[in-house]
């Protein structure tokens, strides 16, 4: 059980691929999955419960788009001496809106984290508390705001050993949650469903939404950018995807980068002259860095992008990242 990723083979792999990429919104979704992979409903439920207990399946559900909650986001990079890395990371992680925090290979910055806030003043105040608290200089940090997010879709191709996401653009201006007319309790309910025969029945009764209406409703909320896709979310490490990297470069057409299947996040960011000149960013995950390097070189080559930087992640500095993302 030391290498859960090695246990994903045969029918279980087929099941997890279907649960990631084509999770059914129906009366009996696990029966539908069973029919697709040639198994029984009981086997699917038992298998998925076991994978949930192991932590391989983090949860099955949807994520609310932070912008639908009226929030903004930024990628923050710091240059910190080796002896202070853990201390700085611990202080960063006290901010409950931090969802990613990685130590990465780069010739200028080594700590990279993502945080959110209600406005720029609040966000920059949080960053400056870290900067001033550790005596960092002006050249030791940069705040990279998201100008446009084209794709966030973290799914893992268990056959190919590399992340692979559907080509679905996020709307430039997502609808706000309050415009949906649905209570926050509804969004809490679809964040993580139970692995039982009829997981949507309680939700349907509680909010007075007929089961026949639910698939279209989930699709509408996704198209409006209020939620992201509804699927089984896997733990990358336990699925064997222990390598990930950030790729950055300049392009006049960052949107076309969202066509790269293997890119899980594609974001156009505001440049900071003298500190950060790249305007396009994406993330990629794989079994190892050789796969990442080969895929990135091939995909960007087809887009005519020869000059880019690949920043491998050395260490996850936010141990409870999965829980943060859920919240």
Order of alpha helices (4+ residues) and beta strands (2+ residues): alpha-alpha-alpha-beta-beta-alpha-beta-beta-alpha-beta-beta-beta-alpha-alpha-alpha-beta-beta-beta-beta-alpha-beta-alpha
